Amino acid sequence: MPSIKSLLAATSRVTEVVRRGPDATQAAATQAAATALHAREWHSGHLCPDPAIGEEFTAAFDAFTALADECAVAAKSIPGYSSHALDESAGQAVAGLMTAMYSTRSAER
């Protein structure tokens, strides 16, 4: 499984990155994209036996990819880009991942 730590670390670098400027924002976008790509590649080769949970992970990894894309847009749109919008997207990506992970625990019971 892709490192949950690496997904969370990439997300934490996105939070409030807009304030640090376009270079920092682009670097965060690049790292988030690489981490999301790794997670998606791993997931495509390790399908979940429960399709519903598999779909939750697919949606979670899609959210990380969308976050990376949004971060790249923010890097080109500073100073007019809202840091709050990007931070909210980061929170939603993490929430989706946590929901998918919780589903695996529920399925084990």
Residue frames as a rotation matrix with the C-alpha (Angstrom) as fourth column:
MET 1
0.583 0.813 0.000 0.00
0.813 -0.583 0.000 0.00
0.000 0.000 -1.000 0.00
PRO 2
0.049 -0.563 0.825 1.25
0.355 -0.762 -0.541 3.49
0.933 0.320 0.163 -0.71
SER 3
-0.689 -0.401 -0.604 2.57
0.695 -0.128 -0.707 5.25
0.206 -0.907 0.367 2.31
ILE 4
0.478 0.878 -0.026 -0.28
0.811 -0.430 0.397 6.98
0.337 -0.211 -0.918 4.07
LYS 5
0.255 -0.490 -0.834 2.40
0.611 -0.587 0.532 9.11
-0.750 -0.644 0.150 5.70
SER 6
-0.770 -0.605 0.203 3.59
0.523 -0.416 0.744 10.32
-0.366 0.679 0.637 2.29
LEU 7
-0.209 0.781 0.589 0.05
0.745 -0.263 0.613 11.27
0.633 0.567 -0.527 1.25
LEU 8
0.711 0.486 -0.508 -0.50
0.703 -0.483 0.523 13.14
0.009 -0.729 -0.685 4.49
ALA 9
-0.097 -0.833 -0.544 2.93
0.609 -0.482 0.630 14.80
-0.787 -0.270 0.554 4.29
ALA 10
-0.757 -0.144 0.638 2.25
0.639 -0.367 0.676 15.99
0.137 0.919 0.369 0.75
THR 11
0.238 0.935 0.264 -1.10
0.725 -0.352 0.592 17.36
0.646 0.051 -0.762 1.88
SER 12
0.568 -0.046 -0.822 0.42
0.711 -0.475 0.518 19.16
-0.415 -0.879 -0.237 4.85
ARG 13
-0.568 -0.817 -0.097 2.83
0.611 -0.498 0.616 20.91
-0.552 0.291 0.782 2.49
VAL 14
-0.449 0.505 0.738 -0.14
0.678 -0.345 0.649 22.21
0.582 0.791 -0.188 0.52
THR 15
0.502 0.717 -0.483 -1.83
0.855 -0.329 0.401 23.76
0.129 -0.615 -0.778 3.55
GLU 16
0.799 -0.036 -0.600 -1.20
0.187 -0.934 0.305 27.52
-0.571 -0.356 -0.739 3.61
VAL 17
-0.079 -0.896 0.438 1.46
0.821 0.191 0.538 27.18
-0.566 0.402 0.720 0.87
VAL 18
0.460 0.318 0.829 -0.07
0.802 -0.549 -0.234 30.02
0.381 0.773 -0.507 -1.17
ARG 19
0.991 -0.056 -0.121 1.27
0.018 -0.841 0.541 32.51
-0.132 -0.538 -0.832 1.37
ARG 20
0.284 -0.956 0.071 4.82
0.203 0.132 0.970 31.33
-0.937 -0.261 0.232 0.67
GLY 21
-0.077 -0.280 -0.957 4.60
-0.720 -0.649 0.248 32.25
-0.690 0.708 -0.152 -3.00
PRO 22
0.653 0.457 -0.604 4.43
-0.757 0.352 -0.551 30.65
-0.039 0.817 0.575 -6.42
ASP 23
-0.204 -0.796 -0.570 7.67
-0.717 0.518 -0.466 28.64
0.666 0.314 -0.677 -6.21
ALA 24
-0.848 -0.064 0.527 6.70
-0.476 0.532 -0.701 26.97
-0.235 -0.844 -0.481 -2.94
THR 25
0.124 0.982 0.144 3.18
-0.660 0.190 -0.727 26.38
-0.741 -0.004 0.672 -4.24
GLN 26
0.484 -0.010 -0.875 4.47
-0.808 0.378 -0.452 24.77
0.335 0.926 0.175 -7.45
ALA 27
-0.635 -0.758 -0.152 6.86
-0.602 0.608 -0.517 22.57
0.485 -0.237 -0.842 -5.44
ALA 28
-0.585 0.509 0.631 3.96
-0.484 0.405 -0.776 21.43
-0.651 -0.759 0.009 -3.26
ALA 29
0.481 0.782 -0.398 1.89
-0.777 0.169 -0.607 20.73
-0.407 0.601 0.688 -6.38
THR 30
0.057 -0.566 -0.822 4.70
-0.792 0.476 -0.382 18.65
0.608 0.673 -0.421 -7.89
GLN 31
-0.884 -0.416 0.212 5.13
-0.450 0.642 -0.621 16.59
0.122 -0.644 -0.755 -4.73
ALA 32
-0.231 0.885 0.404 1.38
-0.556 0.221 -0.801 16.09
-0.799 -0.409 0.441 -4.29
ALA 33
0.503 0.407 -0.762 1.09
-0.864 0.216 -0.455 14.97
-0.021 0.887 0.460 -7.93
ALA 34
-0.348 -0.723 -0.597 3.93
-0.661 0.641 -0.390 12.46
0.665 0.259 -0.701 -7.60
THR 35
-0.875 0.049 0.481 2.51
-0.396 0.498 -0.771 11.05
-0.278 -0.866 -0.417 -4.38
ALA 36
0.113 0.993 0.038 -0.99
-0.667 0.104 -0.737 10.78
-0.736 0.058 0.674 -5.84
LEU 37
0.315 -0.070 -0.947 0.37
-0.880 0.353 -0.319 9.09
0.357 0.933 0.050 -8.97
HIS 38
-0.750 -0.644 -0.152 2.23
-0.513 0.711 -0.481 6.54
0.418 -0.283 -0.864 -6.87
ALA 39
-0.613 0.596 0.518 -0.91
-0.402 0.329 -0.854 5.80
-0.680 -0.732 0.038 -4.86
ARG 40
0.394 0.812 -0.432 -3.02
-0.793 0.062 -0.606 5.41
-0.465 0.581 0.668 -8.00
GLU 41
-0.036 -0.497 -0.867 -0.45
-0.813 0.519 -0.264 3.11
0.581 0.696 -0.422 -9.65
TRP 42
-0.927 -0.296 0.232 -0.28
-0.375 0.685 -0.624 0.93
0.025 -0.665 -0.746 -6.55
HIS 43
-0.296 0.905 0.305 -4.05
-0.501 0.125 -0.856 0.80
-0.813 -0.406 0.417 -6.29
SER 44
0.334 0.448 -0.829 -4.48
-0.942 0.121 -0.314 -0.25
-0.040 0.886 0.462 -9.93
GLY 45
-0.272 -0.523 -0.808 -2.34
-0.531 0.781 -0.327 -3.33
0.802 0.340 -0.491 -9.27
HIS 46
-0.967 -0.037 -0.252 -3.91
0.192 0.546 -0.815 -4.17
0.167 -0.837 -0.521 -5.90
LEU 47
-0.356 0.912 0.202 -7.64
-0.352 -0.331 0.875 -4.24
0.865 0.241 0.439 -6.31
CYS 48
-0.679 0.206 0.705 -9.69
-0.719 0.009 -0.695 -4.39
-0.150 -0.978 0.142 -3.15
PRO 49
-0.938 0.344 -0.049 -11.77
0.328 0.924 0.198 -7.55
0.114 0.169 -0.979 -2.68
ASP 50
-0.057 0.931 -0.362 -14.70
0.778 -0.186 -0.600 -5.36
-0.626 -0.315 -0.714 -1.62
PRO 51
-0.266 -0.073 0.961 -15.62
0.890 -0.403 0.216 -3.22
0.371 0.912 0.172 -4.66
ALA 52
0.765 0.606 0.219 -17.34
0.466 -0.755 0.461 -0.56
0.445 -0.251 -0.860 -2.53
ILE 53
0.674 -0.603 -0.427 -14.20
0.268 -0.338 0.902 -0.01
-0.688 -0.723 -0.066 -0.47
GLY 54
-0.256 -0.766 0.589 -12.11
0.867 0.088 0.491 -0.07
-0.428 0.636 0.642 -3.64
GLU 55
0.194 0.425 0.884 -14.27
0.771 -0.624 0.131 2.73
0.607 0.656 -0.448 -5.03
GLU 56
0.963 0.122 -0.240 -13.72
0.257 -0.681 0.685 4.73
-0.080 -0.722 -0.688 -1.85
PHE 57
0.162 -0.976 -0.144 -9.95
0.451 -0.056 0.891 4.45
-0.877 -0.209 0.432 -2.28
THR 58
-0.259 -0.198 0.945 -10.25
0.963 -0.128 0.237 5.36
0.074 0.972 0.224 -5.96
ALA 59
0.653 0.581 0.486 -12.21
0.520 -0.810 0.269 8.47
0.550 0.077 -0.831 -5.01
ALA 60
0.820 -0.403 -0.406 -9.68
0.232 -0.414 0.880 9.33
-0.523 -0.816 -0.246 -2.30
PHE 61
-0.195 -0.953 0.231 -6.72
0.665 0.045 0.746 9.01
-0.721 0.299 0.625 -4.66
ASP 62
0.002 0.297 0.955 -8.64
0.906 -0.405 0.124 11.03
0.424 0.865 -0.270 -7.28
ALA 63
0.928 0.365 -0.069 -9.07
0.351 -0.800 0.486 13.76
0.122 -0.476 -0.871 -4.65
PHE 64
0.346 -0.883 -0.318 -5.31
0.327 -0.204 0.923 13.87
-0.879 -0.423 0.218 -4.11
THR 65
-0.404 -0.440 0.802 -4.76
0.895 -0.007 0.446 14.17
-0.191 0.898 0.397 -7.87
ALA 66
0.423 0.649 0.632 -7.32
0.708 -0.672 0.216 16.99
0.565 0.356 -0.744 -8.03
LEU 67
0.858 -0.178 -0.483 -5.58
0.307 -0.576 0.757 18.67
-0.413 -0.798 -0.440 -5.08
ALA 68
-0.176 -0.980 0.093 -2.27
0.611 -0.035 0.791 18.57
-0.771 0.196 0.605 -6.92
ASP 69
-0.264 0.161 0.951 -3.93
0.912 -0.278 0.301 20.07
0.313 0.947 -0.074 -10.00
GLU 70
0.776 0.618 0.122 -5.58
0.523 -0.740 0.422 22.79
0.351 -0.264 -0.898 -7.93
CYS 71
0.543 -0.671 -0.505 -2.26
0.387 -0.333 0.860 23.56
-0.745 -0.662 0.079 -6.26
ALA 72
-0.443 -0.700 0.560 -0.59
0.817 -0.058 0.574 23.93
-0.369 0.712 0.598 -9.68
VAL 73
0.171 0.595 0.785 -3.33
0.765 -0.582 0.275 26.37
0.621 0.554 -0.555 -10.74
ALA 74
0.905 0.170 -0.390 -2.83
0.407 -0.610 0.680 28.31
-0.122 -0.774 -0.621 -7.50
ALA 75
0.044 -0.983 -0.176 0.90
0.674 -0.101 0.732 28.60
-0.737 -0.151 0.659 -8.21
LYS 76
-0.597 -0.237 0.767 0.10
0.787 -0.357 0.502 30.40
0.155 0.904 0.399 -11.47
SER 77
0.189 0.834 0.518 -2.64
0.572 -0.522 0.632 32.55
0.798 0.177 -0.576 -9.97
ILE 78
0.159 -0.193 -0.968 -0.91
0.933 -0.290 0.211 34.00
-0.322 -0.937 0.134 -6.91
PRO 79
-0.998 -0.048 0.051 -1.64
-0.047 -0.082 -0.996 36.56
0.052 -0.996 0.079 -5.42
GLY 80
-0.443 0.896 0.027 -5.30
-0.849 -0.429 0.310 36.34
0.289 0.115 0.950 -6.42
TYR 81
-0.178 0.366 -0.914 -5.80
-0.054 0.923 0.380 32.72
0.983 0.117 -0.144 -5.33
SER 82
0.453 0.461 0.763 -7.60
-0.779 -0.212 0.590 31.98
0.434 -0.862 0.263 -2.08
SER 83
-0.675 -0.738 -0.012 -5.48
-0.589 0.548 -0.593 30.02
0.445 -0.393 -0.805 0.35
HIS 84
-0.389 0.603 0.696 -8.66
-0.706 0.290 -0.646 28.93
-0.592 -0.743 0.313 2.11
ALA 85
0.613 0.640 -0.462 -10.02
-0.784 0.425 -0.452 27.18
-0.093 0.640 0.763 -1.00
LEU 86
0.059 -0.691 -0.720 -6.81
-0.529 0.590 -0.610 25.17
0.847 0.417 -0.331 -1.39
ASP 87
-0.802 -0.336 0.493 -6.71
-0.585 0.280 -0.761 24.36
0.117 -0.899 -0.421 2.32
GLU 88
0.069 0.917 0.393 -10.31
-0.819 0.277 -0.503 23.13
-0.570 -0.287 0.770 2.15
SER 89
0.626 0.108 -0.772 -9.48
-0.662 0.595 -0.455 20.86
0.411 0.796 0.444 -0.79
ALA 90
-0.472 -0.852 -0.227 -6.54
-0.497 0.470 -0.730 19.45
0.728 -0.232 -0.645 1.18
GLY 91
-0.636 0.298 0.712 -8.84
-0.688 0.199 -0.698 18.73
-0.350 -0.934 0.078 4.12
GLN 92
0.477 0.871 -0.115 -11.38
-0.811 0.386 -0.438 17.03
-0.338 0.302 0.891 1.87
ALA 93
0.240 -0.473 -0.848 -8.68
-0.599 0.615 -0.513 14.83
0.764 0.631 -0.136 0.32
VAL 94
-0.810 -0.560 0.174 -7.51
-0.453 0.411 -0.791 13.71
0.372 -0.720 -0.586 3.75
ALA 95
-0.278 0.797 0.536 -11.10
-0.789 0.129 -0.601 13.14
-0.548 -0.590 0.593 4.90
GLY 96
0.584 0.494 -0.644 -11.76
-0.796 0.504 -0.335 10.91
0.160 0.708 0.687 1.88
LEU 97
-0.210 -0.753 -0.624 -8.66
-0.419 0.645 -0.638 8.86
0.883 0.128 -0.451 2.60
MET 98
-0.847 -0.093 0.523 -9.57
-0.531 0.189 -0.826 8.49
-0.022 -0.978 -0.210 6.27
THR 99
0.160 0.978 0.135 -13.09
-0.894 0.202 -0.400 7.39
-0.418 -0.056 0.907 5.33
ALA 100
0.489 -0.041 -0.872 -11.72
-0.611 0.697 -0.375 4.73
0.622 0.716 0.316 2.97
MET 101
-0.598 -0.776 -0.200 -9.29
-0.347 0.475 -0.809 3.51
0.723 -0.414 -0.553 5.61
TYR 102
-0.578 0.471 0.666 -12.06
-0.738 0.046 -0.673 3.36
-0.348 -0.881 0.321 8.21
SER 103
0.453 0.792 -0.409 -14.15
-0.891 0.410 -0.192 1.28
0.015 0.451 0.892 5.81
THR 104
-0.037 -0.535 -0.844 -11.43
-0.390 0.785 -0.481 -1.35
0.920 0.311 -0.237 5.72
ARG 105
-0.914 -0.276 0.297 -11.51
-0.363 0.228 -0.904 -1.61
0.182 -0.934 -0.309 9.51
SER 106
-0.148 0.948 0.283 -15.30
-0.873 0.009 -0.489 -1.94
-0.465 -0.319 0.825 9.49
ALA 107
0.458 0.298 -0.837 -15.07
-0.771 0.602 -0.208 -4.65
0.442 0.741 0.506 6.84
GLU 108
-0.517 -0.754 -0.406 -12.58
-0.382 0.628 -0.678 -6.62
0.766 -0.195 -0.613 8.95
ARG 109
-0.720 0.259 0.644 -15.03
-0.653 0.061 -0.755 -6.87
-0.235 -0.964 0.125 11.85
